[in-house]
Amino acid sequence: MTTPYFSQRLVLLFSLLVASPAWSADIVPPPPQLAAKSWVLMDAASGSVLVDHQGNTRLPPASLTKLMTAHVAALELQRGRIKETDLVTISEKAWRMGGSKMFVKVGNQVAVSDLLRGIIVQSGNDASIALAEHLAGGEDTFAALMNQEAKRLGLADTHFVNATGWPAEGHYSSALDMARLARAIVIEDPEHYAMYAEKEFVWNGIKQPNRNLLLWRDPTVDGLKTGHTEEAGYCLVASSKHDGQRLIASVFGADSENARASETAKLLAYGFNFFDSKTFFKQGETVQSVAVWKGAARTLKAGVASDFIAALPKRISGEVQTRIVLAEGEVVAPVAAGAPLGRIELVGADGKVVMQAPLVALEAVEEGGFFRRMWDGIRLFFKGLFG
């Protein structure tokens, strides 16, 4: 058992891939039917999908695309490849781009931080292309970076052709994938996430409001992004935090700017009314001691690589129990920190598994001395012989 310790991003990906249970109508009332093409409601902490209507349907994402544009730029800031104060020279291509604009001018030098706000708050196509060219040399190459990040996050129904969401063949995403992307933005880059709550941005004397109407209507909403083209309809990915619980709603294909806001609000209200997000084990917390053979220590501490959180119906949140299932076979040293030891299951009153997470070693155990290894080898022989 020498599996390397799970990284934060692998844990994020695992939680994104955990299947969410379908709750019966006697536990949770049916979710609202929205006037839209597809929609998803997700619990941000656990990644559990609470509502899914055509969530995997591939649709044009319009300016929701800019969530990935901004996310890739934020990751490059984290890596130190660029700085917020770096100046970006605006190309003629960026300046000439149609649609929503930040209104930068060709030849201007604009700071990365201002371009990010131009993308996130003003939905500027010109700002998106300028930042894409600065990061990758060209929009096509930047789109390849976007697709690499989509693959890392497990966005199976997403493919980007450009940095803006301008209609193009082969450019698509889904309500579920956009919810997953929004969750990654919230978890991986809380510093820049604050930009998504900004209601307006002034550039070159032009003040433009954030098109997310929920920022004005609901004080618990602090992001994320709108999108609209004739083909896509009106789209919105919104995030709201209430009493410590964060939900993400992704709605594609509403009929109007007002409809996308009101329909998204219905979805968020449903989630907060009927679900709780509960933490069962914290990262690094010892869940169980596990016996180790042939090691310098007789036992090791086992737990979860990241917080074990589940979104549960409020009616049953107090009825679920945790169950430890150890992997078959004995744990024999050496054991690396992060090595898989089994799983933790969340079990409902009906005995069904609601959610599960890997049980991992929280510490390393080296091989013991010669006599310890020899003695444990003898014990294991007779243990196997007599069961």
KEFI-500124 format. One record per residue (C-alpha): residue in one letter; residue number from 1; x, y, z negated. Coordinates in pm, 1 decimal. Layout:
N
+---+-----+----------+----------+----------+
| r |   k |       c1 |       c2 |       c3 |
+---+-----+----------+----------+----------+
| A | NUM |        X |        Y |        Z |
...
+---+-----+----------+----------+----------+
end
This chain:
387
+---+-----+----------+----------+----------+
| r |   k |       c1 |       c2 |       c3 |
+---+-----+----------+----------+----------+
| M |   1 |      0.0 |      0.0 |      0.0 |
| T |   2 |    219.6 |    278.8 |    126.5 |
| T |   3 |    -37.1 |    494.3 |    305.3 |
| P |   4 |     70.3 |    862.0 |    281.6 |
| Y |   5 |   -138.8 |   1098.5 |     74.0 |
| F |   6 |   -447.7 |   1231.0 |    249.1 |
| S |   7 |   -402.6 |   1588.5 |    370.9 |
| Q |   8 |   -670.9 |   1850.2 |    312.3 |
| R |   9 |   -761.6 |   1848.4 |    679.2 |
| L |  10 |   -795.8 |   1470.2 |    704.3 |
| V |  11 |  -1023.2 |   1480.3 |    401.2 |
| L |  12 |  -1226.4 |   1755.7 |    568.0 |
| L |  13 |  -1258.0 |   1540.4 |    878.6 |
| F |  14 |  -1363.2 |   1234.8 |    673.9 |
| S |  15 |  -1635.8 |   1432.9 |    501.5 |
| L |  16 |  -1756.9 |   1561.3 |    836.9 |
| L |  17 |  -1798.0 |   1205.4 |    960.5 |
| V |  18 |  -1993.6 |   1073.6 |    659.7 |
| A |  19 |  -2342.4 |    976.9 |    770.9 |
| S |  20 |  -2622.8 |   1149.8 |    586.7 |
| P |  21 |  -2925.2 |    955.1 |    463.6 |
| A |  22 |  -3278.4 |   1015.7 |    587.1 |
| W |  23 |  -3499.5 |   1084.9 |    286.8 |
| S |  24 |  -3855.1 |    954.7 |    277.9 |
| A |  25 |  -4147.9 |   1196.7 |    276.4 |
| D |  26 |  -4239.7 |   1109.0 |    -82.6 |
| I |  27 |  -3900.3 |   1240.8 |   -196.4 |
| V |  28 |  -3860.9 |   1543.5 |     31.1 |
| P |  29 |  -4132.2 |   1704.8 |    244.9 |
| P |  30 |  -4069.8 |   1711.8 |    619.9 |
| P |  31 |  -3847.5 |   1999.6 |    735.6 |
| P |  32 |  -4000.8 |   2289.3 |    928.7 |
| Q |  33 |  -4041.0 |   2259.3 |   1302.9 |
| L |  34 |  -3869.0 |   2557.1 |   1460.0 |
| A |  35 |  -3937.7 |   2745.2 |   1780.4 |
| A |  36 |  -3599.5 |   2651.0 |   1926.3 |
| K |  37 |  -3428.2 |   2380.2 |   2130.9 |
| S |  38 |  -3215.1 |   2222.3 |   1859.6 |
| W |  39 |  -3113.2 |   2287.6 |   1501.7 |
| V |  40 |  -2910.5 |   2147.9 |   1212.5 |
| L |  41 |  -2894.6 |   2226.8 |    841.1 |
| M |  42 |  -2575.0 |   2127.5 |    658.3 |
| D |  43 |  -2458.4 |   2136.6 |    298.7 |
| A |  44 |  -2121.2 |   2309.6 |    319.8 |
| A |  45 |  -1958.7 |   2149.7 |     15.0 |
| S |  46 |  -2022.4 |   1786.8 |    110.0 |
| G |  47 |  -2070.4 |   1813.3 |    485.2 |
| S |  48 |  -2401.5 |   1627.6 |    451.2 |
| V |  49 |  -2655.3 |   1697.8 |    723.9 |
| L |  50 |  -2989.9 |   1772.4 |    561.5 |
| V |  51 |  -3189.8 |   1842.6 |    878.3 |
| D |  52 |  -3107.0 |   1733.4 |   1232.1 |
| H |  53 |  -3328.6 |   1803.5 |   1533.2 |
| Q |  54 |  -3151.5 |   1721.9 |   1860.1 |
| G |  55 |  -2829.9 |   1820.5 |   1686.0 |
| N |  56 |  -2607.7 |   1627.8 |   1930.0 |
| T |  57 |  -2768.9 |   1775.4 |   2241.2 |
| R |  58 |  -2506.5 |   1945.9 |   2457.0 |
| L |  59 |  -2612.6 |   2303.4 |   2528.5 |
| P |  60 |  -2446.1 |   2627.1 |   2637.4 |
| P |  61 |  -2322.7 |   2795.3 |   2317.4 |
| A |  62 |  -2299.2 |   3150.0 |   2455.6 |
| S |  63 |  -2109.6 |   3375.6 |   2214.2 |
| L |  64 |  -2109.7 |   3110.6 |   1941.0 |
| T |  65 |  -1797.7 |   3011.2 |   2134.4 |
| K |  66 |  -1624.4 |   3301.6 |   1962.6 |
| L |  67 |  -1640.7 |   3112.5 |   1632.9 |
| M |  68 |  -1370.8 |   2885.3 |   1773.8 |
| T |  69 |  -1183.9 |   3177.9 |   1929.5 |
| A |  70 |  -1163.3 |   3351.5 |   1592.4 |
| H |  71 |  -1090.1 |   3023.7 |   1409.6 |
| V |  72 |   -793.0 |   2938.4 |   1631.4 |
| A |  73 |   -658.2 |   3291.8 |   1583.1 |
| A |  74 |   -702.1 |   3263.6 |   1204.5 |
| L |  75 |   -510.2 |   2934.8 |   1201.3 |
| E |  76 |   -226.9 |   3099.1 |   1394.3 |
| L |  77 |   -220.7 |   3374.3 |   1132.0 |
| Q |  78 |   -195.0 |   3108.9 |    860.5 |
| R |  79 |     94.4 |   2942.9 |   1041.2 |
| G |  80 |    275.2 |   3274.4 |   1068.3 |
| R |  81 |    289.9 |   3273.3 |   1447.8 |
| I |  82 |    118.6 |   3611.8 |   1454.8 |
| K |  83 |     48.1 |   3888.4 |   1202.9 |
| E |  84 |   -261.4 |   4102.2 |   1159.6 |
| T |  85 |    -53.0 |   4411.5 |   1233.3 |
| D |  86 |     78.8 |   4277.9 |   1565.3 |
| L |  87 |    -18.1 |   4501.0 |   1856.5 |
| V |  88 |   -185.0 |   4342.6 |   2160.2 |
| T |  89 |   -166.8 |   4512.6 |   2498.8 |
| I |  90 |   -505.3 |   4507.1 |   2672.3 |
| S |  91 |   -492.6 |   4355.4 |   3021.7 |
| E |  92 |   -704.3 |   4460.5 |   3315.3 |
| K |  93 |   -885.5 |   4126.7 |   3301.7 |
| A |  94 |   -989.3 |   4186.3 |   2941.0 |
| W |  95 |  -1090.8 |   4545.0 |   3014.5 |
| R |  96 |  -1301.5 |   4450.0 |   3318.7 |
| M |  97 |  -1485.5 |   4163.9 |   3145.0 |
| G |  98 |  -1861.7 |   4213.1 |   3141.3 |
| G |  99 |  -2117.8 |   4140.9 |   2872.2 |
| S | 100 |  -2084.0 |   4256.5 |   2512.5 |
| K | 101 |  -1776.2 |   4469.6 |   2455.6 |
| M | 102 |  -1550.6 |   4616.0 |   2191.7 |
| F | 103 |  -1471.9 |   4888.3 |   2450.5 |
| V | 104 |  -1095.4 |   4858.8 |   2448.1 |
| K | 105 |   -918.2 |   5021.1 |   2742.3 |
| V | 106 |   -661.0 |   4874.6 |   2976.1 |
| G | 107 |   -310.6 |   4942.9 |   2849.5 |
| N | 108 |   -425.0 |   5015.2 |   2493.2 |
| Q | 109 |   -233.0 |   4849.2 |   2210.8 |
| V | 110 |   -474.9 |   4710.3 |   1953.9 |
| A | 111 |   -391.3 |   4539.6 |   1624.1 |
| V | 112 |   -483.2 |   4171.8 |   1587.0 |
| S | 113 |   -699.1 |   4254.9 |   1282.6 |
| D | 114 |   -905.0 |   4501.0 |   1488.3 |
| L | 115 |   -947.2 |   4250.3 |   1770.8 |
| L | 116 |  -1070.9 |   3991.7 |   1520.6 |
| R | 117 |  -1338.4 |   4234.1 |   1402.9 |
| G | 118 |  -1417.8 |   4314.3 |   1763.1 |
| I | 119 |  -1481.1 |   3942.9 |   1818.4 |
| I | 120 |  -1660.8 |   3857.8 |   1493.7 |
| V | 121 |  -1866.5 |   4173.0 |   1432.3 |
| Q | 122 |  -1910.8 |   4322.0 |   1781.0 |
| S | 123 |  -1896.4 |   3994.9 |   1979.9 |
| G | 124 |  -1659.2 |   4162.9 |   2224.8 |
| N | 125 |  -1576.0 |   3962.2 |   2533.7 |
| D | 126 |  -1289.5 |   4200.4 |   2604.8 |
| A | 127 |  -1145.9 |   4147.8 |   2256.4 |
| S | 128 |  -1176.0 |   3769.0 |   2294.5 |
| I | 129 |   -982.2 |   3760.9 |   2620.2 |
| A | 130 |   -718.0 |   4001.5 |   2490.5 |
| L | 131 |   -651.4 |   3787.0 |   2183.3 |
| A | 132 |   -657.3 |   3466.1 |   2388.7 |
| E | 133 |   -396.6 |   3608.0 |   2627.6 |
| H | 134 |   -181.7 |   3725.5 |   2337.3 |
| L | 135 |   -185.8 |   3384.5 |   2169.2 |
| A | 136 |   -153.5 |   3157.8 |   2472.0 |
| G | 137 |    -45.8 |   3370.1 |   2767.9 |
| G | 138 |   -375.6 |   3310.9 |   2947.3 |
| E | 139 |   -739.1 |   3229.0 |   2878.6 |
| D | 140 |   -716.3 |   2883.3 |   3039.1 |
| T | 141 |   -430.9 |   2781.3 |   2811.3 |
| F | 142 |   -612.6 |   2924.1 |   2510.3 |
| A | 143 |   -920.0 |   2716.4 |   2600.7 |
| A | 144 |   -694.9 |   2409.9 |   2580.2 |
| L | 145 |   -599.2 |   2515.1 |   2224.9 |
| M | 146 |   -968.3 |   2550.9 |   2143.6 |
| N | 147 |  -1034.7 |   2199.3 |   2268.0 |
| Q | 148 |   -744.5 |   2060.8 |   2065.5 |
| E | 149 |   -893.7 |   2213.9 |   1751.8 |
| A | 150 |  -1238.4 |   2079.9 |   1846.4 |
| K | 151 |  -1086.6 |   1731.7 |   1871.1 |
| R | 152 |   -919.1 |   1767.5 |   1529.9 |
| L | 153 |  -1252.3 |   1859.0 |   1374.2 |
| G | 154 |  -1432.5 |   1568.9 |   1542.4 |
| L | 155 |  -1655.0 |   1787.7 |   1759.6 |
| A | 156 |  -1752.3 |   1514.9 |   2005.7 |
| D | 157 |  -2013.0 |   1719.3 |   2193.0 |
| T | 158 |  -1805.1 |   2030.9 |   2251.0 |
| H | 159 |  -1584.5 |   2143.1 |   2539.1 |
| F | 160 |  -1461.4 |   2495.0 |   2603.1 |
| V | 161 |  -1367.7 |   2650.1 |   2934.9 |
| N | 162 |  -1320.7 |   3007.8 |   2815.5 |
| A | 163 |  -1282.1 |   3216.3 |   2499.6 |
| T | 164 |  -1605.6 |   3415.7 |   2531.1 |
| G | 165 |  -1893.1 |   3178.3 |   2597.0 |
| W | 166 |  -1948.7 |   3329.3 |   2941.3 |
| P | 167 |  -2158.4 |   3074.9 |   3137.7 |
| A | 168 |  -1933.8 |   2819.8 |   3307.9 |
| E | 169 |  -1963.9 |   2461.5 |   3427.0 |
| G | 170 |  -1836.9 |   2219.4 |   3164.4 |
| H | 171 |  -1862.3 |   2471.4 |   2880.1 |
| Y | 172 |  -2090.7 |   2328.3 |   2612.7 |
| S | 173 |  -2137.9 |   2255.9 |   2244.2 |
| S | 174 |  -2412.8 |   2139.7 |   2008.8 |
| A | 175 |  -2592.2 |   2258.9 |   1697.6 |
| L | 176 |  -2421.1 |   1988.0 |   1490.9 |
| D | 177 |  -2073.4 |   2069.0 |   1619.8 |
| M | 178 |  -2120.5 |   2440.6 |   1555.1 |
| A | 179 |  -2229.8 |   2366.7 |   1198.4 |
| R | 180 |  -1915.6 |   2156.6 |   1153.4 |
| L | 181 |  -1701.6 |   2434.9 |   1296.5 |
| A | 182 |  -1864.2 |   2689.3 |   1065.4 |
| R | 183 |  -1789.9 |   2463.8 |    768.1 |
| A | 184 |  -1425.0 |   2441.8 |    870.3 |
| I | 185 |  -1409.2 |   2821.9 |    890.9 |
| V | 186 |  -1554.8 |   2856.9 |    540.7 |
| I | 187 |  -1326.4 |   2593.9 |    386.0 |
| E | 188 |  -1000.5 |   2647.7 |    571.4 |
| D | 189 |   -984.7 |   3026.0 |    595.2 |
| P | 190 |  -1176.5 |   3198.4 |    313.7 |
| E | 191 |   -963.6 |   3511.0 |    352.7 |
| H | 192 |  -1083.8 |   3595.1 |    702.5 |
| Y | 193 |  -1431.5 |   3453.1 |    643.8 |
| A | 194 |  -1517.3 |   3780.2 |    468.3 |
| M | 195 |  -1518.2 |   3948.2 |    811.6 |
| Y | 196 |  -1830.5 |   3754.5 |    908.4 |
| A | 197 |  -2031.9 |   3945.3 |    646.6 |
| E | 198 |  -1937.0 |   4289.6 |    780.7 |
| K | 199 |  -2247.4 |   4462.7 |    912.6 |
| E | 200 |  -2077.1 |   4704.9 |   1150.9 |
| F | 201 |  -1744.2 |   4797.6 |   1302.7 |
| V | 202 |  -1633.2 |   5126.5 |   1453.2 |
| W | 203 |  -1376.8 |   5127.6 |   1731.5 |
| N | 204 |  -1279.3 |   5419.0 |   1951.6 |
| G | 205 |  -1557.8 |   5625.0 |   1795.7 |
| I | 206 |  -1822.8 |   5367.5 |   1891.0 |
| K | 207 |  -2013.1 |   5205.9 |   1602.4 |
| Q | 208 |  -2169.7 |   4870.1 |   1676.4 |
| P | 209 |  -2380.5 |   4663.5 |   1434.9 |
| N | 210 |  -2341.6 |   4294.4 |   1367.4 |
| R | 211 |  -2618.2 |   4118.3 |   1564.3 |
| N | 212 |  -2687.2 |   3875.1 |   1277.9 |
| L | 213 |  -3011.3 |   4025.7 |   1144.3 |
| L | 214 |  -3002.8 |   3800.9 |    838.5 |
| L | 215 |  -2715.3 |   4007.6 |    698.8 |
| W | 216 |  -2971.1 |   4286.2 |    646.6 |
| R | 217 |  -3266.4 |   4068.5 |    547.6 |
| D | 218 |  -3107.6 |   3826.4 |    298.8 |
| P | 219 |  -2828.7 |   3928.0 |     58.6 |
| T | 220 |  -2723.3 |   3563.5 |     18.3 |
| V | 221 |  -2630.4 |   3539.1 |    389.4 |
| D | 222 |  -2265.7 |   3623.4 |    459.3 |
| G | 223 |  -2207.6 |   3497.0 |    815.3 |
| L | 224 |  -2153.0 |   3376.4 |   1078.0 |
| K | 225 |  -2229.1 |   3448.8 |   1447.3 |
| T | 226 |  -2495.6 |   3503.5 |   1709.9 |
| G | 227 |  -2502.3 |   3412.3 |   2077.4 |
| H | 228 |  -2722.0 |   3485.5 |   2375.0 |
| T | 229 |  -2731.4 |   3424.5 |   2747.2 |
| E | 230 |  -3027.6 |   3364.2 |   2975.6 |
| E | 231 |  -2944.1 |   2994.1 |   2997.9 |
| A | 232 |  -2863.5 |   2943.8 |   2626.5 |
| G | 233 |  -3143.8 |   3153.8 |   2482.4 |
| Y | 234 |  -3088.8 |   3313.4 |   2143.1 |
| C | 235 |  -2857.1 |   3121.1 |   1910.7 |
| L | 236 |  -2741.9 |   3172.6 |   1552.8 |
| V | 237 |  -2510.7 |   2998.8 |   1309.0 |
| A | 238 |  -2572.6 |   3139.0 |    960.8 |
| S | 239 |  -2433.4 |   3061.0 |    618.2 |
| S | 240 |  -2592.4 |   3143.4 |    284.8 |
| K | 241 |  -2474.1 |   3095.5 |    -72.8 |
| H | 242 |  -2730.4 |   3075.1 |   -353.9 |
| D | 243 |  -2654.6 |   2979.8 |   -716.6 |
| G | 244 |  -2321.4 |   2831.4 |   -614.5 |
| Q | 245 |  -2463.4 |   2618.6 |   -332.0 |
| R | 246 |  -2372.5 |   2704.1 |     27.7 |
| L | 247 |  -2580.0 |   2593.8 |    326.7 |
| I | 248 |  -2506.9 |   2631.8 |    697.2 |
| A | 249 |  -2786.7 |   2655.4 |    954.9 |
| S | 250 |  -2721.3 |   2619.6 |   1327.5 |
| V | 251 |  -3004.1 |   2707.5 |   1567.0 |
| F | 252 |  -2984.5 |   2689.6 |   1947.3 |
| G | 253 |  -3229.8 |   2820.6 |   2204.9 |
| A | 254 |  -3474.6 |   3051.2 |   2024.1 |
| D | 255 |  -3686.9 |   3290.5 |   2231.5 |
| S | 256 |  -3575.1 |   3626.1 |   2092.8 |
| E | 257 |  -3332.0 |   3802.3 |   1862.7 |
| N | 258 |  -3596.2 |   3828.0 |   1592.4 |
| A | 259 |  -3704.7 |   3464.2 |   1637.8 |
| R | 260 |  -3355.3 |   3324.9 |   1593.5 |
| A | 261 |  -3325.0 |   3511.9 |   1264.3 |
| S | 262 |  -3667.6 |   3415.0 |   1130.6 |
| E | 263 |  -3638.2 |   3049.2 |   1237.6 |
| T | 264 |  -3293.0 |   3020.7 |   1082.7 |
| A | 265 |  -3427.3 |   3173.9 |    761.1 |
| K | 266 |  -3694.7 |   2900.2 |    746.4 |
| L | 267 |  -3427.2 |   2632.9 |    769.1 |
| L | 268 |  -3215.5 |   2785.8 |    493.2 |
| A | 269 |  -3517.7 |   2831.5 |    265.1 |
| Y | 270 |  -3611.9 |   2466.0 |    309.7 |
| G | 271 |  -3264.6 |   2353.0 |    207.9 |
| F | 272 |  -3243.3 |   2567.1 |   -103.9 |
| N | 273 |  -3597.3 |   2472.0 |   -211.7 |
| F | 274 |  -3554.2 |   2095.9 |   -192.2 |
| F | 275 |  -3183.7 |   2006.4 |   -222.3 |
| D | 276 |  -2908.1 |   2043.2 |   -480.8 |
| S | 277 |  -2536.5 |   2009.7 |   -422.7 |
| K | 278 |  -2375.4 |   1814.2 |   -708.0 |
| T | 279 |  -2008.5 |   1745.1 |   -783.7 |
| F | 280 |  -1951.1 |   1395.3 |   -925.5 |
| F | 281 |  -1570.9 |   1387.2 |   -936.2 |
| K | 282 |  -1313.3 |   1662.1 |   -893.6 |
| Q | 283 |   -995.4 |   1627.3 |   -690.5 |
| G | 284 |   -720.0 |   1485.7 |   -910.8 |
| E | 285 |   -960.2 |   1365.7 |  -1182.0 |
| T | 286 |   -890.8 |   1011.9 |  -1304.5 |
| V | 287 |  -1187.5 |    796.4 |  -1213.9 |
| Q | 288 |  -1044.6 |    459.8 |  -1313.4 |
| S | 289 |   -717.7 |    293.6 |  -1414.9 |
| V | 290 |   -610.3 |     17.1 |  -1178.2 |
| A | 291 |   -378.8 |   -271.4 |  -1267.4 |
| V | 292 |    -48.4 |   -285.5 |  -1078.9 |
| W | 293 |    168.4 |   -594.6 |  -1033.1 |
| K | 294 |    550.2 |   -598.9 |  -1002.7 |
| G | 295 |    564.3 |   -229.0 |  -1081.7 |
| A | 296 |    754.9 |      0.4 |  -1313.7 |
| A | 297 |    414.5 |     74.1 |  -1469.4 |
| R | 298 |    133.3 |   -170.0 |  -1546.7 |
| T | 299 |   -147.7 |     63.5 |  -1434.9 |
| L | 300 |   -200.1 |    371.0 |  -1218.7 |
| K | 301 |   -456.3 |    648.5 |  -1213.5 |
| A | 302 |   -711.4 |    635.3 |   -932.8 |
| G | 303 |   -945.5 |    908.0 |   -813.0 |
| V | 304 |  -1058.7 |   1103.7 |   -507.0 |
| A | 305 |   -839.8 |   1300.9 |   -267.9 |
| S | 306 |  -1092.5 |   1584.2 |   -257.5 |
| D | 307 |  -1397.9 |   1679.1 |   -461.6 |
| F | 308 |  -1668.4 |   1411.8 |   -433.2 |
| I | 309 |  -1982.1 |   1615.2 |   -370.5 |
| A | 310 |  -2326.7 |   1512.9 |   -250.4 |
| A | 311 |  -2633.4 |   1709.2 |   -146.1 |
| L | 312 |  -2933.4 |   1533.6 |   -299.6 |
| P | 313 |  -3307.1 |   1594.3 |   -315.6 |
| K | 314 |  -3389.0 |   1780.1 |   -634.2 |
| R | 315 |  -3642.9 |   1512.6 |   -731.5 |
| I | 316 |  -3381.4 |   1236.4 |   -752.6 |
| S | 317 |  -3055.7 |   1421.1 |   -820.7 |
| G | 318 |  -3059.6 |   1295.2 |  -1181.0 |
| E | 319 |  -3128.3 |    932.9 |  -1086.4 |
| V | 320 |  -2823.6 |    847.0 |   -875.2 |
| Q | 321 |  -2524.2 |    665.3 |  -1021.1 |
| T | 322 |  -2164.6 |    613.9 |   -913.9 |
| R | 323 |  -2014.0 |    271.7 |   -853.7 |
| I | 324 |  -1647.1 |    180.5 |   -812.0 |
| V | 325 |  -1567.2 |    -89.4 |   -553.4 |
| L | 326 |  -1202.0 |   -198.4 |   -557.1 |
| A | 327 |  -1038.5 |   -333.8 |   -243.5 |
| E | 328 |   -990.9 |   -711.2 |   -225.7 |
| G | 329 |   -658.1 |   -846.5 |   -343.8 |
| E | 330 |   -412.1 |   -731.4 |   -604.6 |
| V | 331 |   -231.5 |   -397.9 |   -608.9 |
| V | 332 |    140.4 |   -475.7 |   -580.8 |
| A | 333 |    416.8 |   -218.0 |   -620.9 |
| P | 334 |    547.5 |     -8.0 |   -460.6 |
| V | 335 |    233.3 |    204.5 |   -434.1 |
| A | 336 |    243.1 |    552.9 |   -280.9 |
| A | 337 |     33.7 |    841.7 |   -402.9 |
| G | 338 |   -274.9 |    853.8 |   -184.2 |
| A | 339 |   -274.3 |    481.8 |   -106.2 |
| P | 340 |   -632.2 |    349.9 |    -60.0 |
| L | 341 |   -751.9 |    134.7 |   -347.7 |
| G | 342 |  -1120.9 |     97.2 |   -264.2 |
| R | 343 |  -1415.7 |    330.9 |   -257.9 |
| I | 344 |  -1655.5 |    522.3 |   -477.6 |
| E | 345 |  -2021.8 |    475.6 |   -392.3 |
| L | 346 |  -2315.9 |    692.5 |   -483.0 |
| V | 347 |  -2613.1 |    463.5 |   -539.6 |
| G | 348 |  -2979.4 |    562.8 |   -556.3 |
| A | 349 |  -3245.0 |    415.5 |   -783.3 |
| D | 350 |  -3338.7 |    176.1 |   -501.1 |
| G | 351 |  -2984.8 |     37.0 |   -491.8 |
| K | 352 |  -2901.9 |    187.1 |   -154.2 |
| V | 353 |  -2568.7 |    360.0 |   -100.6 |
| V | 354 |  -2629.5 |    730.6 |    -45.7 |
| M | 355 |  -2269.5 |    838.9 |     10.2 |
| Q | 356 |  -1918.9 |    705.0 |    -31.8 |
| A | 357 |  -1559.7 |    827.6 |    -46.3 |
| P | 358 |  -1218.1 |    658.7 |    -60.5 |
| L | 359 |  -1071.7 |    572.6 |   -400.8 |
| V | 360 |   -700.3 |    654.8 |   -382.2 |
| A | 361 |   -392.4 |    636.5 |   -601.6 |
| L | 362 |   -331.7 |    967.9 |   -778.5 |
| E | 363 |     29.5 |    876.3 |   -856.9 |
| A | 364 |    308.1 |    664.9 |   -716.8 |
| V | 365 |    433.5 |    347.0 |   -883.8 |
| E | 366 |    781.3 |    221.4 |   -795.5 |
| E | 367 |    891.0 |   -140.5 |   -802.7 |
| G | 368 |    972.8 |   -276.1 |  -1144.3 |
| G | 369 |   1299.3 |   -439.6 |  -1244.4 |
| F | 370 |   1406.6 |   -786.9 |  -1142.4 |
| F | 371 |   1254.6 |   -965.4 |  -1444.3 |
| R | 372 |    924.7 |   -773.5 |  -1414.6 |
| R | 373 |    895.4 |   -871.1 |  -1048.2 |
| M | 374 |    988.8 |  -1232.9 |  -1116.7 |
| W | 375 |    748.9 |  -1269.1 |  -1411.9 |
| D | 376 |    459.4 |  -1105.9 |  -1225.4 |
| G | 377 |    532.8 |  -1325.6 |   -925.2 |
| I | 378 |    490.5 |  -1634.1 |  -1144.8 |
| R | 379 |    168.8 |  -1495.5 |  -1295.9 |
| L | 380 |     29.4 |  -1417.0 |   -951.9 |
| F | 381 |    112.4 |  -1770.0 |   -833.1 |
| F | 382 |    -84.6 |  -1932.6 |  -1113.2 |
| K | 383 |   -361.0 |  -1672.3 |  -1086.2 |
| G | 384 |   -406.1 |  -1763.9 |   -723.5 |
| L | 385 |   -378.7 |  -2133.5 |   -800.0 |
| F | 386 |   -643.8 |  -2135.6 |  -1071.3 |
| G | 387 |   -851.9 |  -1836.8 |   -961.7 |
+---+-----+----------+----------+----------+
end
